[in-house]
Amino acid sequence: MNIDFNRRLSIAPMLDCTDRHERYFLRLLSRHILLYSEMVVSTGLLHCENKDLFLGHEPFEHPAVLQLGGSNPADLAAASKLVEAAGFSEVNLNCGCPSDRVQNGNFGACLMKEKNVVADCFKAMQDAVSIPVSIKCRIGVDDLDSWEFFTDFIQTVRDAGCKIFIVHARKAWLKGLSPKENREVPPLHYEFVHRLKAEMPELNLSINGGIKTLEQIEEQLKDLDGVMVGREAYENPWFLHDADARIFGDIRAESNDPAEIIAGNARPATRKALLEAYLPYVEKQTAEGCPATILVKHLYGLFAGLPGARKFRATLSNESPRAHLYGGAAALIRKAMELVGETRD
């Protein structure tokens, strides 16, 4: 079992964001970044007749991780087997989401208050599969935000066999803050994660929270095993353009040829080259019945800060429900591209 693969940089699981189409799109930008699914509730996966709704993906997306939510060890073990059989590289247990819906299901960040439950869940999952199982958590929850609470949680799960932790370096407030506010309001304490690595160097530790540039990623990697980036990758994906070279040491030529980009032989030279490489996938998915609204929503932030970016986003957002009038989603994307001015960087 390789617990170190591609973990230097990963993209956080984000509800309504990191679906299979977003993962395909980001893979065109980077051959190495570790991509996560949206959180899948274990019971929902087990009882769904069409499991492809949760597990479907292209081999092109690999390496990819599927994140599960739940608190029943048997259910999580059974769901982990399905994740492994579907071909994902790893399964992750969510111990960090603070939403009311997740709390009502007794999983997510509230599980940090039940360290032994998490340990039992991890062990059941890892015993069920040969791929790695990882834990994504916060540094605390509500008033339980001390160093002692955090390390006690980590040690308990570590003693059950877990070696891989992704830590959002904020605590979660379970009442009074929305999920969005929980990503922004509680202060960041990177020092918790760095101290944890110093005291438990055997763990593979990735840090998450507030990281938006390759320079910040490189700084964190001086002491840690990995960095997980969230909203910035969704709202400004082009910042990942140089990630393969700077973070993974994979220096490839740039190209405007979609075939070369799809094959992984070259990086997209421009944002428009990236879109041209995405369009064959859009056409394939459209033919299989995927709505244009789903296929274009991941592109809204691609031209952030450039002339015409607002028109590009508005065109995709407003016109995607009637993309058939343009000849389909791919044709609509091409139309929107004409509205944007792009510099090479």
PyMOL commands that set and color helices and strands:
alter all, ss='L'
color gray80, all
select helices_A, chain A and resi 20-29+42-47+52-55+59-61+73-86+100-104+108-113+115-128+147-159+179-182+190-199+214-220+231-235+237-240+243-248+258-262+271-287+292-299+309-326+329-337
alter helices_A, ss='H'
color red, helices_A
select strands_A, chain A and resi 9-11+34-41+64-69+90-95+133-141+164-172+204-208+226-229+254-255+267-268
alter strands_A, ss='S'
color yellow, strands_A
deselect
rebuild
show_as cartoon
